[in-house]
Amino acid sequence: MLQLILGRAGFGKTFKIQEIIKEILYSNTNTTKVMLIVPEQSSFDTEKSILDLLGTESAAKVQVATFTRLVDLVARKFGGDFGQKINKADRNLLMSLAIDEVAGQVGKTEFVELMVSALTEFKMCSVIDSSLLEILSNITDPVLKKKIQETSLILKAYEALLQNTYIEPLDELTRLARKLSEHNFFNEYVV
């Protein structure tokens, strides 16, 4: 069951969630585990407030997780992808190689940064190569059509360079979603 708790700042959303957690923990005599997913920047404060609210023994049944921590938890339980995680410099280098592979010339720094920025936006919005190719049929402007085709080819070359060797951190939530659809990770939790 999904229950949405909505409201502006100061309207008691956090208090309501804490009350629900207390009710779940104290009404069940079994070992119900609760997971609270919070933004990265508030995980420490949330863990501290749960400890203050529930005490050590009950707080141990509440797992405060961020999406980054959730990726790690799921990978530890069901296995993760293997490879070296890339950083910003690696991403720029691989993008430059992808541009070189597609265009036959090393990408200028500004263009590499533009493509990395586009890649980041596409990953955040779950736009994949096939999505770009699907919209081509609706575009009549030949210049725009060519640019989208080139972008698609560069991104495809970038993904090919990553394959089986490197892990793109921008794909962590996509990999998490895939793992969660394959396994029942949340079965043991009230989230």
N, C-alpha and C positions, 0 to 999 in steps of 0.2 A: 504494500500500500504506500502511496506517495502522499505526503502531507506537506503543503507549502506554508511556510511562515513568512509573511511579507510585512513590510513596514519601513518607515523612515528610521534614521538614526535616533536612538533614545526611546523607541516605542516598545522595548521589551522582548525583542526577538531572541537575544542571547539568554535572557532569564527564562523564557518559554522553553528553549532547547534544553537548558539545564534541568528544568522541572521534568521534562519528558525523559531525560536520561536517568534522573533519580527514580522516577516511577518505574522505568523498565528494570533497573537494577534491583530495586527493593521489592518489587512485586513478584519477581521470579526467584525461586529458591535454587534453580539450576545455575549453571555457569554461563549465563547469557553474556556475550561479548558485544560491546558497542563500539562503533567506529564513527568518529566525528571528522569530517573532511573540511579543512579550513584553508584559507589563503596562506601562502608561505610566510608572510610577514607577521601573522598572528598566531603561529603554532606554539611558540614558547608561552605567550600570555594565556592561551587557551589551556595548555597543559597545566600551568600553575593554578588557574582558576578551577579546573576540574579537581585537582588535588586538594585545594582548599575547601571545595564544596563537599567532596565525597570522602575524604580521608584516604590513606594509603591503600587499604585493602580493596575498597570498591573502585578507586581510581585506576587500579591495575587492570580492571575489566574494561576500561575505556581506552581505546587507541585513538589518539589524535594524529591524523595523517594529512599531509599536503599531497598534491598530485605528484610531486617529485618523490615523496616518500612512498606513495602508493605504487608507483612504477617499480621501485626497489622491492617492496613487499611481494608484489605479484611475481616479479622475476625470480626472487629467492624461492618462492613456493613452487612455481611451475617451470622454472628455467627461463633464462633470458637470451637475448641475442648476443652472439659473440663477435668481438671485433674491437678495434680501438675507437673510442669516442673522439670525434673531431672537435676542434675548437675553432674560434673565429679565423685564425690565420690559416688553418688547414682548409676551412670552407672556402676562403678566398683563393687559395692555391688550386684546389680542385675545380672551382668555378672557372678559373683562368684556363686550366687544362681543358675543360669542357668546351669553352668558347673557342680555343685553339683547334680542338677536334672538329667542331662544326663549321667554323668560319675559316679555318686554315691560317689564322693569325692569333698571336697572343693578345688577349684582351687588355685594353688599357685599364688602369686602376679604377677610373671613374665608372667604366662600363661594368667591370667585375663587381664593384660595390653596388651598382644599380641592380645587377642580376641577383646578387646575394640578398639584397633588400626585397626584390620580387619573390625570390624563393622563400624567404622568411614569411612574407605575407601569404603566399599560396599555402604554405604548410599550416599556418595558423588558421586559415579558412578552409582547410581540407580540399583545396583545389589540386587535382592531380592532372597529369599529362593528358589523360583521356578527356577530362573536362574542358581543357583548352581546345582540343581538336573538335569537340562537339559544337562549340560555338562558332567555328569557322564557317559553317554552312549558312549562318545568319548574317554574316558580315559581307557587305558589298564593296566597301572601300579596299582597293587592292593593296595599298600601302599598309594599312592596319592588318589586313589578312596575312601579308608577308611577315610582318613583325611578330604576330602571334605564332605563326609557323616556326620562325627562327627561335623564338623564346621556348617553344615546346621542344624543339630539337636540342637546344642547349641544356634544358632541364633534364631531358632524357639522357643525354651524355653525362651529365653530372651524377645522376642516379646510377648509371652504369659504372662510373668510377668508384662509387661508394660500395657497390655490391660485393658481398662476401668478405670484405676486408675492414671496412670502416662502419661505424654507427653514427648516424646523424641524430644528435640530441633533439633537433626540431621534430623528429618523428616519434618521440617517446610516447605522446598521448595516443597516437595512431596505433603504435605497437601495444600499448596498454589496452586499448579498446578491442584489438584483435584477441589478445590473451583472455580478456574478460568474457568475450563471446565464446571462447573455446572451453573455459573452465568456470565452475561455480564458486568463485573466490568469496563472494559476499554471503554465501549460504550460512556461514557460521556467525555472521554479524547482524546486528541491527544498525543500519547506517543512518 
